[in-house]
Amino acid sequence: SSQIVHIDFVAASASLIWCLVALDGIVRDDPRRRAPWTLVLAAATGCMGLSGSPDIVIDALVAIVVYLGHLLIAEHGRRLACLGWAVAGGVAGLLVSAIQWLPTAVFLTVSERAHAGYAFASSGSLSPAELLVSLVPHLLGGGPIGLETYAGPYNLAELDAYCGILSLVAIVALLPRWRSEHANRWRVWYLVGAIGLLLALGANTPLEHLLVHLPIVGEQRLPSRALILFSIASSMLLGHWIEDQLATQPGDVSPATV
């Protein structure tokens, strides 16, 4: 909601959710339904490409690749087929969105990104202190009526990945169940969230010196937008935690703790 002023960011983020849903369907649903799920993946990937936000698309691809890898590792016997359907859907979506990214690629050759260096790619990197806003919203002001005016050194919308107090509770509450039988369903989201925080730190980590040399990735800016990965990870962990709580009857032992 903080990024609502950037409609391309919001549109790409919404499409990312459907990409993950489609991947889940391709791998976990009835094999006879892979074709419809592949069409969903193609449509979602196409919409994400049409959003016109290269920064968030790159971050979204990180979540897609990590989650697909998680699904394939957990799958037995049909990995190659599932991977083929997933790749087909992704490529189809890429072709659909070519009407957006091909002209954009040509424009980039005459824009400031044509000769982007480390300073450009790392602009918008967050400091560890600024990440606190994702844990304590409005720590620096800028909230509802009655709070002080925002006084931070960076655009507030680019700092905020807060998904609510319950999502933070879920992150902490699930950790003791790391080795439980059902933990393989949600452990991947800790990885996605950690990657998002690491990428958002940008120039404050050695990783940015490596990323700047990668094609396309090194020509982007605003590492802070990788916080979308932390947002989706915390939201997914909240969902799994709530599911676990609802499945536990009063006096019963939670299935995730067995």
Secondary structure, DSSP 8 states (H G I E B T S, - for coil): -GGGG-HHHHHHHHHHHHHHHHHHHHHHS-GGGHHHHHHHHHHHHHHHHHT--HHHHHHHHHHHHHHHHHHHHH--S-HHHHHHHHHHHHHHHHHHTHHHHHHHHHHHTTSGGGG--HHHHHTT---TTGGGGGTSTTTTS--STTS-----SS-GGGT-----HHHHHHHHHHGGGTTSTTGGGTHHHHHHHHHHHHHHHGGGSTHHHHHTTSTTGGG---GGGGHHHHHHHHHHHHHHHHHHHHH--TTS--GGG-
